[in-house]
Amino acid sequence: MKMVEAIIQPDKLPAVKQHLRDSGITKMTVFRVKGCGQQMGYTESYRGRTYEVNLLPKVCIRIAVNDEFVQKTVDAIIEAARSGTIGDGKIFVTPLEQCIRIRTGETGAEAIG
């Protein structure tokens, strides 16, 4: 079992969801986040003052998958989120020690589905 976490551009979310669905991955958690990497943000002028905006809006997707779905999940995210410019995002794959489905008490791969 692995946890796949992707930080992507907000406007890429519909395409990523569709590519994941087409790959048979339908369970995910999505939330809005702010951050910066190589983009380093930008400066903005408002009423004569200059502001540095270095935390940019992003979307974080978390998907718990069984081992046989890891590469499919990563490939779907890359295909949908890649534009070739700085700020496309990152994907992190980490081991998932345990998963428990609250409703049934199932554990491990059965709980992920």
Stockholm file with secondary structure:
# STOCKHOLM 1.0

chainA/1-113         MKMVEAIIQPDKLPAVKQHLRDSGITKMTVFRVKGCGQQMGYTESYRGRTYEVNLLPKVCIRIAVNDEFVQKTVDAIIEAARSGTIGDGKIFVTPLEQCIRIRTGETGAEAIG
#=GR chainA/1-113 SS CEEEEEEECGGGHHHHHHHHHHTTCCCCEEEEEEECSTTCCEEEEETTEEEEECCEEEEEEEEEECGGGHHHHHHHHHHHHCCSSTTCEEEEEEECCCCBCTTTCCBTHHHHC
#=GC SS_cons         CEEEEEEECGGGHHHHHHHHHHTTCCCCEEEEEEECSTTCCEEEEETTEEEEECCEEEEEEEEEECGGGHHHHHHHHHHHHCCSSTTCEEEEEEECCCCBCTTTCCBTHHHHC
//
